[in-house]
Amino acid sequence: MYKFPSKQMSISDFGMPLGMTLSPDNRWVKKAASIPWDKIELRYAALFKNKKGNVAKPLRMALGALIIQTEYQYPDVEVPLQIQETPCLQYFCGLPEYQDKLPFDSSLMVYFRKRLTPEILGEINEMIIAKVEGKPEETAEDDHDDQNPPSPNSGTLIVDLTCAPQNIRYPQDTSLLNEARENLERMVDTMHDPAEGVKPRTYRQKARRDYLSIAKKKNKTAKMIRKAVGKQLRYIRRDLQLVDTLMNKGRVLPEWLQDRLETIKRLYAQQMYMHTNETHQVENRIVSLGQPWIRPIVRGKAKEKCEFGAKLDVSVSNGFVRLEHTSFDAYNESGNLQAIISRYHARTGHYPELVLVDQIYRNRENFRFCKQYGIRLSGKPLGRPKREPDIDKKQERREQIERIEVERKLSHAKGSYGLGLIRTKLRETTQTAIGLSILVLNIAHIGRVLRALFLWIILTAQAGLKSRTRAFIQ
């Protein structure tokens, strides 16, 4: 059940203790003013179909708490405590006056992340950008008649791809198999009935010693690792047979252990295939038992050759970042460029004049698409080089400098807003955490734009005052 608040509060409506004031120049007051809470709340209220039950927390409280967490990278337990202690954060979250009590229980943070899905966060992001740019939120029509010809291409669109690493242990085959074996032993303990006699033998102590003998070695050869993997696979095969025997007798596992059992079976099949065929590659390789949807993303970077997390496409236009596509599976990002450009056309009513991309996006299909709509794709064209290499090099260098903006945005999101290490545990909340990083990045950009505009107004006023003073003296 959801209940609308009486009205969206302004700074003058916020009640403060005697002798305390809330400055309008406070950054959280300015951030609250840049967000269209009323429009977002209409979208949020549509999630609650049931008109009965407990009243949910207001949108401003839920979204405000998630923005505060993303801004400071607080754990869930810390967020309500910080809101309790800070008046400006209470105003940002929509409380009518300062109160010295917890605004909500920390366990609600998980429900906030589940309700605000990536799709909803994308709509909120568009609402915030539309409010700053002063544009209507309605999308442009694709079809144009003779009275309304299509608008000429204008603007620059920057597209890039990155990976949001997940906070998991580095996936070594021996450690993954050891964890799977310990989980199977726990399942055997759960399903065993002491009335039936002695518990089935699992050789857990011997298996643990075999694992530690390879885990504690500083220098491991390929032969040692292969031998250790083979031993753990045999222990797992025996434990899987014991689990199947107990389940055939009518034993039932809890739901989360049922899911873990299916994951272990897939892990065993993959590891057995790689061990038998002496290879290190397999399709949809599992790198975490707790988060089996995570896949290795080969990036080829100098710091890390392979990252483990979600792969995402982002676009930058007019300084604002949009999350275009997210996937936990490895994919070729060049296939998403045409859809990204089409969404730009739907938002603005025209195609971009220039699209700045990396080398992998420049294939024949994308060049053909851009040529069809009069879009210039950055980089060297395919085929024989032109006769004016100096001009092409200068233009290419200029476009490379302009493309740095998307790298700067991603670096800021990873270093300050949690995109560099995702700590959530569920698949849906992980995608929400990624969307929140992009949302908070745009809110921070709005603050910088407003500060620059304020500084420009002051400098312009000072320059005008000096010119008028000089004219008066003369």
Summary of the structure (lengths in Angstrom):
residues: 474
radius of gyration: 28.3
end to end distance: 71.3
largest distance: 109.3
contacts: 1326
relative contact order: 0.12
helix: 54%
strand: 9%
